[in-house]
Amino acid sequence: MSIFDQELKRKGTYSVKWDMLKDVFGTDDLLPMWVADMDFLPPDAVLQSMKKRLQEPPFGYTFVPPETARIISNWLEKRHSWKTSAAWYMYSPGVVPSIATAVRALTEKGDQVLTMTPAYPPFFSMVEQNERELVLTQLIEKNNRYEIDWDDLSEKLKHVKMFLLCSPHNPSGRIWTEDELKKISDLCNQEGVYLVSDEIHSDLVYRHAKHVPAALAGDNAPHIVTFVAPSKTFNLAGMQASAIIASDEDVRKKLQEDQGKQGFFTLSTFGITAMEAAYSDGEEWLEQLIDYLEGNLEIVRKGIGDIDGLYLMEPDSTYLLWFDAREKGLSEDEMKEALYQKAKLGVDTGEKYGKGGEGFIRMNIASPRAMVEEGMARLKKAFG
Ligand SMILES: Cc1ncc(COP(=O)(O)O)c(C=O)c1O
C-alpha cells in the first residue's frame, strides 16, 4: 500500500474542497474533485519540522531569514537547473496576491494586461479588479494539445504592458517548451512588456516532460518576474507561503512598494518553517507522489475509453485534468445537472476558465486511487 492510499478525514477541517461544496455547488453530497489541493499528507519531514517549531513558543513577530532564499534557490537549481541569486527573492502569502502585486506595481490603471485563455480565473479577475484592461489570446487546439497563436500574441504584445503566463498551464497541464518560452521572452523584451510567469505547478511534472523556468529560457532578463510556491508541490496551500523572484533591482523595488502599501511585512512562522522543510527535505516524497499521480492518470486513461464523447487532453504536468466534453453537445447547465445532480461529482465545468473553456471539465486527481476510481465511475454515470 502506498502512503498516498491513506484516506484522510478532511470534512470538518475548514477545507475549501470538502467543506464548501454547498456554497459552491448548492449541495454537499458530492465527491469533491475540484479545488487544487491534494487529499494527501504533506511530507513527514514537513510535519516533523512544524511539530518541532510548535515546541518553541512564543510565536511573536518573525522574519524570513536569508537561509530561506538559499533553500529555494538550491531547489530550483537541482530540480530545474535554474541558478538564482538570494538577492532576487521576495515573499508573498500566495501566488494570487503576487499576481495582484505585479499588476499594481508594474502597470498603471487603464493599461492593458495580456493573458491566455482558457486560464485559471484569477488571471482574469486580478487584472480587472485592479482596474486594468484585460486582453486575451486564445490557445489553439491542435492534436488534442494547446498551441500558442503566435500571430495573435505578437500583435497584442505591441499594445500591452504585461503578459501573465501560466507555466505550466492550468487548466490543461501543458508545459511550454524552452523554444516557446524563449520566443515569448524575446517578444516581450522587444515590445517593452513585463513577462510575469506563475510557476506554481512547475514541480508536478509527469515523467515524459520537463519544465523550463521562463526566466532560465529568457536569460534572467530584467523584464521577467517568476512566482514559485511549495503549496501545490507539497500540499501546503493553507500555510500561505510563496516566493517572488525578480532579477532586476528596480522591478523588485516597485513590487516592494506595492507590498509596503498593503502593510505586508512577512510570512507566518509556520509558513516559513513548512516552506524551508519542504524544499530542503521533500524531494524523495515528491518523487513518490509523481509516481502515484502517474498511476492515477493511467486509471483515468483507462476509464475514459468507456465514456463516449469525452476526451482527456493529455497533461505534461499538474494533477488537474482537462476533459473535452463538447461532442456531448450539452449546455453548461445541462452539464452541471449531469455532474452534480445525476452523478454527484464535484468537478469544475469549463466556462469559468474563460473563452475556449466551454464544454470542458476540470477534474483533480490528487486523491487516493480508490477515490479516483470512484470519480471515473461517476463521470461515466454523468455521461455514459
Ligand atoms: C496557476 C495557479 N496560480 C495560483 C494558484 C493559487 O495560488 P495561491 O494559493 O498561492 O494564491 C493556483 C491554485 O490553483 C493556480 O492553479
The ligand as an ORCA input file, in Angstrom:
! r2SCAN-3c Opt
* xyz 0 1
  C      -1.932     28.667    -11.731
  C      -2.262     28.924    -10.304
  N      -1.791     30.015     -9.703
  C      -2.073     30.300     -8.419
  C      -2.864     29.444     -7.667
  C      -3.195     29.775     -6.250
  O      -2.087     30.288     -5.612
  P      -2.145     30.784     -4.099
  O      -2.973     29.836     -3.325
  O      -0.692     30.758     -3.711
  O      -2.686     32.171     -4.119
  C      -3.382     28.289     -8.258
  C      -4.269     27.404     -7.490
  O      -4.972     26.600     -8.003
  C      -3.073     28.028     -9.605
  O      -3.531     26.941    -10.211
*
